[in-house]
């Protein structure tokens, strides 16, 4: 148990009250099964708790042993200590017993007057008349993994007299690294800008112009789910404009943009942001190059940081998260840069690591999803913020903003869906019936908007369309997003 951890009190509206007792019990059962499936699939396994007895005469490796699946290693460092001169054990036959769960034991060599039983099995016993002879044989112990798993621990149990020891052996496939060529090392060669937009084309144009001004030649991927009759194409040589099915959503657009990134890093921006003279992205690139951080953000122009720490509280029955406007320690050699959990939606990140987290395209996150990605990243990504790197926020207004606002703040139906959503994914799965209801609520909300605005269902003749909805699904599958399902 963590010392000093606060408990979680679920305040506010009770989600349980929205269900009948039968529906709630069924939902909880589905959540338990979903959690079990999730935990079984986890590759990032927890280290074994390994207690070492200070009075034990057994010397052994308590950690650090790795073996490839179905391969073998020598267990180095095995030795029986400080019983050489113990008269109580002078006439006792010296015996060491080994057992394993996912492998067998063999020997590199055997010695005269040493008896071995169980060679080539999961349980092996070595007997010798003296401890020096026993220690000589212990140098030859080989563990051979026989039960395949891509990433798991086996526990080798060792017994000598009344003493016990556990040797954890990490069985793991060799992981193939993702490598990128720097080329000449320019920002344009190493970074792709990803932008999700909806309707606000005057702000997108301002954003693109600012990028071309300060970092000309940078590739920009624009994911756009604006309705067909108001969609505008961009003919900028550095912009790849993906026209999505209308109202696909905020995180779905992020996923599409990220799936098309082929550079080592990508810079995510909202469509109402822009570069300024203080947007020194070389600092962010340098931090990712020289530290073990995966994502680093800047600060709004004018000193508005929007930096928070997050902590998940609760137990196996319920949980909540605590969000505080603060950061952790300053990062060494990068003054003004701090470790944190939640940063603004202007960030430079390692492409492959963020793909492994992904953005949940569920309808409840289609309009608003600022903290959801950072919650999903807890314990998976190291996040930083550099207060010396600034970006601008475009507050200009036009008719496009009024149109955008109708969908950005959609009303009661949508927020009711989000409140219900809070007890489902990202932690656990939905009960099927509830998921259908929520999807229906989001769909009916879109239909209401379409009917009021009289939106057409076909594209204008001069529009360039790429990709289709089926192509989007292929992109999502190819990127192998891990979104908590």
C-alpha positions as CSV (number, residue, x, y, z in Angstrom):
1,X,0.0,0.0,0.0
2,X,1.3,3.5,-0.9
3,X,1.9,5.6,2.2
4,X,0.1,8.9,2.3
5,X,-2.2,8.2,-0.6
6,X,-5.6,9.9,-0.3
7,X,-8.8,8.0,-0.7
8,X,-11.2,8.7,-3.5
9,X,-14.6,10.1,-2.7
10,X,-17.1,10.0,-5.6
11,X,-19.0,13.2,-5.3
12,X,-21.7,14.6,-7.6
13,X,-24.3,12.8,-9.6
14,X,-24.4,9.0,-9.2
15,X,-24.1,7.2,-12.5
16,X,-25.6,4.1,-10.9
17,X,-28.9,5.9,-10.6
18,X,-29.3,5.9,-14.4
19,X,-29.6,2.1,-14.5
20,X,-32.0,-0.5,-13.1
21,X,-30.4,-2.9,-10.6
22,X,-30.4,-5.6,-13.2
23,X,-28.7,-3.4,-15.8
24,X,-26.1,-2.2,-13.3
25,X,-25.2,-5.8,-12.2
26,X,-24.9,-6.8,-15.8
27,X,-22.7,-3.8,-16.5
28,X,-20.5,-4.5,-13.6
29,X,-20.1,-8.1,-14.6
30,X,-19.1,-7.0,-18.1
31,X,-16.6,-4.6,-16.7
32,X,-15.0,-7.3,-14.6
33,X,-14.6,-9.6,-17.6
34,X,-13.2,-6.7,-19.6
35,X,-10.7,-5.9,-16.9
36,X,-9.6,-9.5,-16.8
37,X,-9.0,-9.5,-20.6
38,X,-7.2,-6.2,-20.4
39,X,-4.8,-7.4,-17.7
40,X,-4.1,-10.7,-19.5
41,X,-3.0,-8.8,-22.6
42,X,-0.5,-6.5,-20.8
43,X,3.1,-6.7,-22.0
44,X,4.5,-4.3,-19.5
45,X,4.7,-6.8,-16.6
46,X,5.2,-5.8,-13.0
47,X,8.5,-6.7,-11.3
48,X,8.3,-9.6,-8.9
49,X,8.4,-8.8,-5.2
50,X,11.5,-10.8,-4.1
51,X,12.3,-10.9,-0.4
52,X,15.9,-11.8,0.4
53,X,16.6,-13.4,3.8
54,X,19.7,-11.7,5.4
55,X,20.5,-14.8,7.5
56,X,20.4,-17.2,4.5
57,X,23.7,-18.9,3.4
58,X,22.6,-18.9,-0.2
59,X,24.2,-16.5,-2.6
60,X,22.2,-16.0,-5.8
61,X,21.2,-13.4,-8.4
62,X,18.1,-11.6,-7.0
63,X,17.4,-9.8,-10.3
64,X,18.8,-9.1,-13.8
65,X,18.6,-12.5,-15.4
66,X,17.1,-12.4,-19.0
67,X,16.6,-15.2,-21.4
68,X,15.1,-15.3,-24.9
69,X,12.0,-17.5,-25.3
70,X,12.9,-21.2,-25.7
71,X,16.6,-20.4,-25.1
72,X,18.9,-21.2,-22.2
73,X,21.2,-19.3,-19.8
74,X,23.7,-20.1,-17.1
75,X,22.5,-19.1,-13.7
76,X,25.7,-17.4,-12.5
77,X,26.5,-16.5,-8.9
78,X,25.0,-19.5,-7.1
79,X,27.0,-20.4,-4.0
80,X,26.5,-21.7,-0.5
81,X,28.3,-19.5,2.1
82,X,29.4,-19.5,5.7
83,X,28.7,-23.1,6.5
84,X,32.2,-24.3,5.9
85,X,33.0,-24.2,9.6
86,X,29.6,-25.0,11.1
87,X,30.1,-28.2,13.1
88,X,26.4,-28.9,13.3
89,X,26.3,-29.6,9.5
90,X,29.6,-31.5,9.2
91,X,28.0,-35.0,8.7
92,X,24.9,-33.7,6.8
93,X,24.7,-34.5,3.1
94,X,24.7,-31.2,1.2
95,X,21.6,-30.9,-1.0
96,X,20.2,-28.2,-3.2
97,X,16.8,-28.5,-4.8
98,X,15.7,-26.4,-7.9
99,X,12.2,-26.0,-9.3
100,X,10.8,-23.8,-12.1
101,X,7.4,-23.3,-13.8
102,X,8.2,-22.4,-17.4
103,X,11.5,-24.2,-18.0
104,X,13.8,-27.1,-17.2
105,X,17.3,-27.5,-15.7
106,X,20.4,-28.9,-17.3
107,X,24.1,-28.9,-16.5
108,X,27.2,-27.7,-18.5
109,X,29.3,-30.4,-16.8
110,X,29.1,-32.9,-13.9
111,X,31.7,-33.9,-11.3
112,X,32.6,-37.1,-9.6
113,X,31.0,-37.7,-6.2
114,X,28.1,-35.4,-7.1
115,X,24.7,-36.9,-7.6
116,X,22.1,-35.2,-9.8
117,X,18.4,-36.2,-10.0
118,X,15.9,-34.7,-12.4
119,X,18.3,-33.4,-15.0
120,X,16.2,-32.1,-18.0
121,X,13.1,-31.6,-15.9
122,X,11.4,-28.8,-14.0
123,X,12.6,-30.2,-10.6
124,X,16.3,-31.0,-10.1
125,X,18.2,-32.0,-7.0
126,X,22.0,-31.9,-6.5
127,X,23.7,-33.8,-3.7
128,X,27.4,-33.7,-2.6
129,X,29.4,-34.7,0.4
130,X,31.0,-31.3,0.9
131,X,30.0,-27.7,0.4
132,X,33.1,-27.0,-1.8
133,X,32.1,-29.8,-4.1
134,X,28.5,-28.7,-4.1
135,X,29.5,-25.1,-5.0
136,X,31.7,-26.4,-7.9
137,X,28.6,-28.1,-9.4
138,X,26.4,-25.0,-8.8
139,X,28.5,-23.1,-11.3
140,X,27.3,-25.4,-14.0
141,X,23.5,-24.8,-13.6
142,X,21.6,-24.0,-16.8
143,X,18.0,-22.8,-17.1
144,X,16.3,-23.6,-20.4
145,X,13.0,-22.0,-21.1
146,X,10.5,-24.5,-22.6
147,X,7.2,-22.7,-22.4
148,X,6.9,-19.8,-24.9
149,X,5.8,-16.3,-23.9
150,X,6.9,-13.0,-25.4
151,X,7.4,-11.3,-22.1
152,X,6.9,-12.9,-18.7
153,X,8.8,-13.9,-15.5
154,X,9.6,-17.4,-14.4
155,X,10.4,-18.0,-10.7
156,X,13.2,-20.4,-10.1
157,X,12.9,-21.7,-6.5
158,X,16.0,-22.9,-4.7
159,X,16.1,-24.8,-1.4
160,X,19.0,-25.6,0.8
161,X,18.4,-27.1,4.3
162,X,15.6,-24.9,5.8
163,X,16.5,-21.9,3.6
164,X,14.6,-20.8,0.5
165,X,15.4,-18.4,-2.3
166,X,13.6,-17.2,-5.4
167,X,15.5,-16.3,-8.6
168,X,13.3,-14.3,-11.1
169,X,14.2,-14.9,-14.7
170,X,12.8,-12.5,-17.3
171,X,11.7,-14.3,-20.5
172,X,11.5,-11.7,-23.2
173,X,11.7,-11.5,-27.0
174,X,14.4,-9.3,-28.3
175,X,12.6,-6.1,-29.3
176,X,13.3,-4.6,-32.7
177,X,13.9,-0.8,-32.3
178,X,12.2,1.8,-34.5
179,X,15.0,3.8,-36.1
180,X,15.0,7.0,-38.2
181,X,17.5,8.7,-40.3
182,X,18.2,12.3,-39.4
183,X,19.4,13.3,-42.9
184,X,20.9,16.7,-42.5
185,X,19.2,17.0,-39.1
186,X,16.9,19.9,-40.1
187,X,13.6,20.5,-38.3
188,X,11.7,19.9,-41.6
189,X,13.3,16.5,-42.1
190,X,12.6,15.3,-38.6
191,X,9.2,16.8,-37.7
192,X,5.7,16.6,-39.2
193,X,2.9,19.0,-38.1
194,X,-0.5,17.4,-37.4
195,X,-3.6,19.6,-37.2
196,X,-7.2,18.6,-36.7
197,X,-9.7,21.2,-37.9
198,X,-13.4,21.7,-38.3
199,X,-14.7,24.7,-40.2
200,X,-12.3,27.4,-39.0
201,X,-10.4,27.8,-42.2
202,X,-9.4,31.4,-41.6
203,X,-7.5,30.2,-38.5
204,X,-6.0,27.3,-40.3
205,X,-4.7,29.6,-43.0
206,X,-3.2,31.8,-40.3
207,X,-1.6,28.8,-38.7
208,X,-0.1,27.5,-42.0
209,X,1.2,31.0,-42.8
210,X,3.0,31.2,-39.5
211,X,4.6,27.7,-40.0
212,X,5.8,28.7,-43.5
213,X,7.2,31.9,-42.0
214,X,9.2,30.5,-39.2
215,X,9.9,26.9,-40.4
216,X,9.3,26.9,-44.2
217,X,9.1,23.6,-45.9
218,X,7.6,21.7,-42.9
219,X,5.1,19.0,-43.9
220,X,1.7,19.7,-42.5
221,X,-1.0,17.0,-42.2
222,X,-4.5,18.5,-41.9
223,X,-7.4,16.2,-40.8
224,X,-10.7,17.8,-41.6
225,X,-14.2,16.6,-40.8
226,X,-16.1,19.8,-41.9
227,X,-19.4,19.1,-43.7
228,X,-19.1,18.8,-47.4
229,X,-20.9,22.0,-48.4
230,X,-18.6,24.2,-46.3
231,X,-15.3,22.3,-46.8
232,X,-12.5,24.3,-48.4
233,X,-9.4,22.6,-50.0
234,X,-5.9,23.8,-49.4
235,X,-3.4,24.0,-52.3
236,X,-0.3,24.6,-50.3
237,X,2.6,22.4,-51.5
238,X,3.5,21.5,-47.9
239,X,-0.1,20.7,-46.8
240,X,-1.7,17.2,-47.2
241,X,-5.4,17.8,-46.6
242,X,-7.4,14.7,-45.6
243,X,-11.1,15.2,-46.0
244,X,-12.9,13.0,-43.5
245,X,-16.6,12.0,-43.3
246,X,-18.4,14.9,-41.7
247,X,-18.5,15.1,-37.9
248,X,-16.1,12.1,-37.4
249,X,-14.6,13.8,-34.4
250,X,-11.7,15.4,-32.7
251,X,-9.7,12.3,-31.7
252,X,-10.6,10.3,-34.8
253,X,-8.9,13.2,-36.7
254,X,-5.9,13.1,-34.6
255,X,-5.6,9.3,-35.2
256,X,-5.8,9.9,-39.0
257,X,-3.2,12.6,-38.9
258,X,-0.8,10.5,-36.7
259,X,-1.2,7.4,-38.9
260,X,0.2,9.4,-41.9
261,X,3.4,10.6,-40.0
262,X,6.6,9.0,-41.2
263,X,9.1,11.3,-39.3
264,X,10.6,10.5,-35.9
265,X,8.7,13.3,-34.2
266,X,5.4,15.1,-34.8
267,X,4.1,18.4,-33.6
268,X,0.4,18.5,-32.7
269,X,-1.4,21.8,-32.9
270,X,-5.1,22.9,-32.6
271,X,-6.3,24.9,-35.5
272,X,-6.6,28.1,-33.5
273,X,-2.9,28.1,-32.6
274,X,0.1,29.6,-34.5
275,X,3.9,30.1,-34.4
276,X,5.4,33.3,-33.0
277,X,9.0,34.6,-32.6
278,X,9.1,32.7,-29.3
279,X,8.2,29.3,-30.9
280,X,11.8,27.9,-30.5
281,X,11.1,24.3,-31.5
282,X,14.7,23.4,-31.5
283,X,14.6,23.4,-27.7
284,X,11.8,20.8,-27.8
285,X,13.6,18.7,-30.3
286,X,16.8,18.9,-28.3
287,X,15.0,17.8,-25.1
288,X,13.5,14.7,-26.8
289,X,16.9,13.9,-28.4
290,X,18.9,14.1,-25.2
291,X,16.5,12.9,-22.5
292,X,14.2,9.9,-22.0
293,X,11.0,12.0,-22.4
294,X,8.4,11.1,-25.0
295,X,6.4,14.4,-25.2
296,X,7.2,18.0,-24.5
297,X,4.9,21.0,-24.8
298,X,5.3,24.8,-24.8
299,X,3.3,27.6,-23.2
300,X,0.7,30.0,-24.4
301,X,2.0,33.4,-25.5
302,X,1.6,35.7,-22.5
303,X,2.6,33.2,-19.8
304,X,-0.5,31.1,-19.6
305,X,1.0,27.6,-18.9
306,X,-2.0,25.2,-18.5
307,X,0.2,22.6,-16.8
308,X,-1.2,20.1,-14.4
309,X,-0.3,17.0,-12.4
310,X,-2.7,14.1,-12.4
311,X,-3.2,11.4,-9.9
312,X,-5.6,8.5,-10.1
313,X,-7.2,7.7,-6.8
314,X,-9.7,5.0,-5.7
315,X,-9.8,1.2,-5.5
316,X,-11.0,-1.8,-7.5
317,X,-14.6,-0.7,-7.3
318,X,-14.3,2.9,-8.4
319,X,-11.7,5.6,-9.2
320,X,-11.4,9.3,-9.8
321,X,-8.5,11.5,-10.7
322,X,-7.0,14.5,-9.1
323,X,-5.8,17.4,-11.2
324,X,-3.7,20.2,-9.8
325,X,-2.2,23.3,-11.6
326,X,1.5,22.5,-10.9
327,X,4.5,20.6,-12.2
328,X,7.2,18.4,-10.9
329,X,11.0,18.9,-10.9
330,X,13.0,20.9,-13.4
331,X,14.7,18.8,-16.1
332,X,18.5,18.8,-15.8
333,X,20.3,20.8,-18.5
334,X,17.0,22.3,-19.7
335,X,16.2,25.4,-17.6
336,X,12.5,26.3,-17.6
337,X,11.5,22.8,-18.6
338,X,9.6,20.7,-16.1
339,X,8.2,17.2,-15.7
340,X,4.4,17.1,-15.7
341,X,1.4,14.9,-16.5
342,X,-0.9,17.2,-18.5
343,X,0.2,19.9,-20.9
344,X,-1.4,22.2,-23.6
345,X,-2.5,20.7,-26.9
346,X,0.6,22.1,-28.6
347,X,3.3,19.4,-28.2
348,X,6.2,17.7,-29.9
349,X,6.2,14.0,-29.4
350,X,7.9,10.7,-30.4
351,X,5.7,9.3,-33.2
352,X,5.9,5.6,-32.3
353,X,5.4,6.0,-28.5
354,X,2.3,8.2,-29.0
355,X,0.9,5.7,-31.6
356,X,1.1,3.0,-29.0
357,X,-1.2,5.1,-26.8
358,X,-3.4,6.6,-29.5
359,X,-6.5,8.8,-29.2
360,X,-9.8,7.2,-28.3
361,X,-12.3,8.0,-31.2
362,X,-15.4,7.2,-29.0
363,X,-18.3,9.6,-29.7
364,X,-18.1,11.0,-26.1
365,X,-14.7,12.4,-27.0
366,X,-15.7,13.6,-30.5
367,X,-16.1,17.3,-29.5
368,X,-14.0,17.8,-26.3
369,X,-11.1,15.6,-25.2
370,X,-8.3,17.7,-23.7
371,X,-7.4,15.6,-20.6
372,X,-8.5,12.2,-22.0
373,X,-5.2,11.6,-23.9
374,X,-3.1,12.6,-20.9
375,X,-5.0,10.3,-18.6
376,X,-4.4,7.5,-21.1
377,X,-0.7,8.4,-21.1
378,X,-0.2,8.2,-17.3
379,X,2.6,5.7,-16.7
380,X,3.1,5.2,-20.4
381,X,4.6,8.5,-21.6
382,X,7.1,10.8,-19.9
383,X,5.7,14.3,-20.4
384,X,7.4,17.7,-20.0
385,X,6.7,21.4,-20.6
386,X,9.1,24.1,-21.5
387,X,7.8,27.5,-20.4
388,X,10.4,29.3,-22.5
389,X,8.9,28.0,-25.8
390,X,5.7,29.9,-26.6
391,X,2.9,29.6,-29.2
392,X,0.1,31.9,-30.0
393,X,-3.7,31.5,-29.6
394,X,-5.8,32.9,-32.3
395,X,-8.8,34.7,-30.8
396,X,-10.0,36.3,-34.0
397,X,-13.7,35.8,-34.7
398,X,-15.7,35.2,-37.9
399,X,-18.9,33.5,-39.1
400,X,-16.9,30.3,-39.2
401,X,-16.4,30.5,-35.4
402,X,-20.2,30.8,-34.8
403,X,-20.8,27.8,-37.0
404,X,-17.9,25.9,-35.2
405,X,-19.3,26.9,-31.8
406,X,-22.6,25.1,-32.5
407,X,-20.7,21.8,-32.6
408,X,-18.0,22.6,-30.0
409,X,-20.7,23.2,-27.4
410,X,-23.4,20.9,-28.5
411,X,-25.7,21.0,-25.4
412,X,-27.2,18.7,-22.9
413,X,-27.4,15.4,-24.8
414,X,-23.7,15.3,-25.5
415,X,-22.6,16.2,-22.0
416,X,-25.0,13.7,-20.6
417,X,-23.3,11.1,-22.7
418,X,-19.9,12.3,-21.5
419,X,-21.0,12.0,-17.8
420,X,-22.2,8.4,-18.4
421,X,-19.0,7.7,-20.3
422,X,-16.8,8.4,-17.2
423,X,-17.5,5.1,-15.6
424,X,-16.7,3.1,-18.8
425,X,-13.6,3.2,-20.9
426,X,-10.7,4.4,-20.6
427,X,-10.5,1.9,-17.7
428,X,-13.1,-0.7,-18.6
429,X,-15.5,-1.7,-21.4
430,X,-19.0,-0.7,-22.0
431,X,-22.1,-2.8,-21.6
432,X,-23.2,-3.3,-25.2
433,X,-26.7,-1.9,-24.7
434,X,-25.3,1.2,-23.1
435,X,-22.8,1.7,-25.9
436,X,-25.7,1.6,-28.4
437,X,-27.7,4.1,-26.5
438,X,-24.8,6.5,-26.4
439,X,-24.0,6.1,-30.0
440,X,-27.6,6.7,-30.8
441,X,-27.6,9.9,-28.7
442,X,-24.6,11.2,-30.6
443,X,-26.1,10.3,-33.9
444,X,-29.5,11.9,-33.1
445,X,-27.6,15.1,-32.0
446,X,-25.8,15.2,-35.4
447,X,-29.1,14.7,-37.2
448,X,-30.7,17.5,-35.3
449,X,-27.8,19.8,-36.3
450,X,-27.9,18.7,-40.0
451,X,-31.7,19.3,-40.3
452,X,-31.3,22.8,-38.8
453,X,-28.4,23.7,-41.1
454,X,-29.8,21.8,-44.1
455,X,-26.4,20.1,-44.7
456,X,-26.0,18.1,-48.0
457,X,-24.8,14.6,-48.1
458,X,-22.7,14.9,-51.3
459,X,-19.4,16.6,-52.0
460,X,-19.0,19.7,-54.2
461,X,-17.7,18.8,-57.7
462,X,-14.3,20.5,-57.1
463,X,-13.5,18.7,-53.8
464,X,-10.6,16.4,-53.4
465,X,-11.5,13.4,-51.2
466,X,-8.9,11.3,-49.4
467,X,-9.4,8.9,-47.7
468,X,-12.8,7.3,-47.6
469,X,-14.4,6.0,-44.4
470,X,-13.2,2.4,-45.2
471,X,-9.7,3.8,-45.9
472,X,-9.8,5.5,-42.5
473,X,-10.5,2.2,-40.9
474,X,-7.6,0.7,-42.7
475,X,-5.3,3.5,-41.5
476,X,-6.5,2.9,-37.9
477,X,-5.9,-0.8,-38.1
478,X,-2.4,-0.4,-39.7
479,X,-1.3,2.0,-37.0
480,X,-2.3,-0.6,-34.3
481,X,-3.5,2.1,-31.9
482,X,-3.8,0.9,-28.3
483,X,-6.7,2.9,-27.0
484,X,-7.7,1.0,-23.9
485,X,-10.1,-1.5,-25.5
